[in-house]
Amino acid sequence: MYRVGVAELNGELGISKNPRDGVKWLKRAAEAATIEYPHALHELGLLHERGIDNVVFVDTEYAVSLYAQAADLGYAPSGFRLGECYEYGKLGCPQDAALSIHYYTIAAQQGHREASFALTAWYLVGSPGVLPQSDAEAYLWAKKAAEKELPKAEYAVGYFTEVGIGAPKNPEAAMEWYRKAAEHGDKRAIQRLEGKPPSTQGKKGKRGSSSDECVIS
C-alpha cells in the first residue's frame, strides 16, 4: 500500500500521477504501520507539514503526531525530525531538551548519522537535569556519524582528536580525519590541511555557547 501510494503521488512505476488516490493509499498503509513498515506514517507527516493544494491541508500538529507514531516504531527519519522540532521549537513544538534528546537517540540508535551528530552537540553542553555534559560521549557520537561519512562530523572528530576533547590528543589521527572531511567537501578541513588553524570562530554553537561546540555547526 505504501509503495502504491508513493507511486500515485509522484507518478512512478508506470502509474499516472494522482495525489488524491496516493494519499488514500498512504492513509491505509499508515493505519497498518508496524515496526517493519512505519514509512507511511512519516510520509503522511511530510505531506501535512507541506500540504498539497486541494488534496492535503497543512496541519503541523497532526504531522508531529504522525512523526511520533513512526518514531515510537523506531523509524529514524521521524525521530530525527522530532529531535529538531523539540530542539528548535519547529512545527509548533515547544523547545524541550528532554524530548529532543529522546527522539535524537531513537534515530541515532538506528544509525542515523545526523541524529548521532546532534547528540554530539547536546553532550558538549549538557542539559541540567536531563543530560550530563560529557566530552567523551560527544566524541563517541561524533565518531559514529563520521564513520558514516558525514563531513562535518569527520571535521569535528579531527578537531576533537587534535586538541584532545573526549579523546587523547593524536595529531596524526586528526589529520587523517581532516583528509576524509576534505575529500567530502568540508571547507574547514581543507583550510586545516593547508596549515590554517582549526576553525572554531563565527557561528555560535547550537545552544548559544561560543565554546568548542562551534566546530559542530
C-alpha positions in Angstrom: 0.0 0.0 0.0 2.8 2.4 0.9 4.7 1.9 -2.4 1.5 2.3 -4.4 0.7 5.5 -2.5 4.1 6.9 -3.2 3.9 5.9 -6.9 0.5 7.6 -7.3 1.8 10.7 -5.5 4.8 11.0 -7.8 3.6 9.3 -11.0 6.1 6.4 -10.7 6.2 2.7 -11.8 4.1 3.5 -14.9 1.2 4.8 -12.7 -0.3 8.1 -13.7 0.2 10.8 -11.1 -2.9 11.1 -8.8 -2.1 12.7 -5.5 -5.6 12.2 -4.1 -5.6 8.5 -4.6 -1.9 8.4 -3.4 -2.9 9.9 -0.1 -5.7 7.4 0.3 -3.2 4.5 -0.1 -0.8 6.2 2.3 -3.5 6.5 4.9 -4.4 2.9 4.6 -0.7 1.9 5.0 -0.3 4.3 8.0 -3.2 2.6 9.7 -1.5 -0.7 9.3 2.0 0.6 10.2 4.3 -1.8 12.0 8.0 -1.8 13.2 8.9 -3.3 9.8 6.7 -0.9 7.8 6.5 2.6 9.5 7.2 4.5 6.4 3.7 5.7 5.5 3.4 7.5 8.8 6.4 9.6 8.1 5.4 10.3 4.5 1.9 11.4 5.7 3.6 13.6 8.2 5.7 15.3 5.5 2.6 15.8 3.4 0.7 17.5 6.3 3.8 19.6 7.0 3.9 21.0 3.5 0.4 20.4 2.2 -0.8 19.7 -1.3 -3.2 22.1 -2.9 -6.8 20.8 -2.8 -5.6 17.5 -1.5 -3.8 17.7 1.8 -4.2 20.7 4.1 -1.3 21.9 6.3 -1.7 20.6 9.8 1.6 20.7 11.7 0.1 19.3 14.9 -1.1 16.2 13.0 2.3 16.0 11.3 4.0 15.9 14.7 1.6 13.2 15.9 2.4 11.1 12.8 6.1 11.5 13.3 5.7 10.5 16.9 3.9 7.3 15.9 6.6 6.4 13.4 9.4 7.3 15.9 7.8 5.1 18.5 8.1 2.3 15.9 11.8 3.1 15.7 11.8 4.9 12.4 14.9 7.0 12.3 13.9 9.9 10.0 10.9 10.6 12.2 13.0 10.5 15.3 15.4 13.0 13.8 12.7 15.3 12.6 11.2 15.4 16.1 14.6 15.9 17.7 14.9 19.0 15.5 11.4 20.2 16.3 11.9 20.0 20.1 15.4 21.4 19.9 14.5 24.5 17.9 10.8 24.8 18.5 9.7 23.9 15.0 6.2 22.8 13.8 4.6 24.3 16.9 6.6 22.1 19.3 7.9 23.7 22.5 11.7 23.7 23.0 12.2 20.7 25.2 15.7 19.3 25.8 14.4 16.0 27.2 12.2 15.3 24.2 14.8 16.5 21.7 17.4 14.2 23.2 14.9 11.3 23.4 14.0 11.5 19.7 17.5 12.1 18.5 18.6 9.0 20.5 15.9 6.9 18.8 17.2 7.9 15.4 20.9 7.6 16.4 20.4 4.1 17.7 19.2 3.2 14.2 22.4 4.6 12.7 21.1 7.9 11.6 24.2 10.0 11.2 22.7 13.5 11.5 21.0 12.4 14.7 24.2 11.0 16.1 25.9 14.3 15.4 23.0 16.1 17.0 23.7 14.1 20.2 27.3 15.3 20.0 26.0 18.9 20.3 23.9 18.0 23.3 26.7 16.2 25.1 29.1 19.1 24.6 26.9 21.4 26.6 24.7 19.1 28.5 21.3 19.9 29.8 20.7 20.4 33.6 18.5 17.7 35.0 18.3 16.0 31.6 21.7 15.1 30.2 25.1 15.4 31.9 27.8 17.2 30.0 30.3 14.7 28.6 33.2 15.3 26.2 33.7 11.6 26.0 30.1 10.9 24.8 30.3 13.9 22.5 33.4 12.4 20.8 31.8 8.9 20.6 28.7 10.1 18.9 30.7 12.4 16.5 32.8 9.4 15.6 29.7 7.3 14.9 28.5 10.0 12.5 32.0 10.4 11.0 32.2 6.7 10.3 29.1 7.1 8.2 31.0 9.8 6.2 29.1 12.9 7.5 31.7 15.6 6.5 31.0 18.0 9.4 31.4 15.0 11.8 34.6 14.0 10.2 35.9 17.5 10.7 34.7 17.6 14.3 36.4 14.3 15.1 39.6 15.7 13.6 39.3 18.7 15.8 38.4 16.8 18.9 41.4 14.5 18.3 43.8 17.3 17.6 43.0 19.3 20.7 42.0 16.4 23.0 38.3 16.7 23.5 36.8 13.4 24.7 39.8 11.5 23.4 43.6 11.7 23.8 45.5 14.2 21.5 46.6 12.5 18.3 47.8 14.9 15.6 48.3 12.2 13.1 44.8 10.7 13.5 43.4 14.2 13.5 45.0 14.9 10.1 43.5 11.7 8.7 40.1 12.7 9.7 40.6 16.2 8.2 41.6 14.5 5.0 38.5 12.4 5.0 36.4 15.5 5.7 38.2 17.5 2.9 37.6 14.7 0.4 33.9 15.1 1.2 34.0 18.8 0.7 34.3 20.3 4.2 35.9 23.7 3.7 37.2 23.9 7.2 39.1 20.7 6.8 40.6 21.9 3.5 41.8 25.0 5.3 43.2 23.0 8.1 45.2 20.8 5.7 46.5 24.0 4.1 48.0 24.9 7.5 45.4 27.3 8.8 44.5 27.0 12.5 41.4 24.9 13.4 38.1 26.9 12.7 36.0 27.4 15.8 35.1 31.0 15.0 32.0 32.6 13.5 28.7 30.8 14.0 28.0 30.0 17.7 27.1 26.6 19.0 23.6 25.2 18.7 22.6 26.4 22.1 24.2 29.9 22.0 27.5 28.9 23.5 30.7 30.1 22.0 32.8 27.2 23.3 34.3 24.3 21.4 30.9 23.2 20.1 31.4 25.8 17.4 33.0 23.0 15.4 29.7 21.2 15.0 27.9 24.0 13.2 
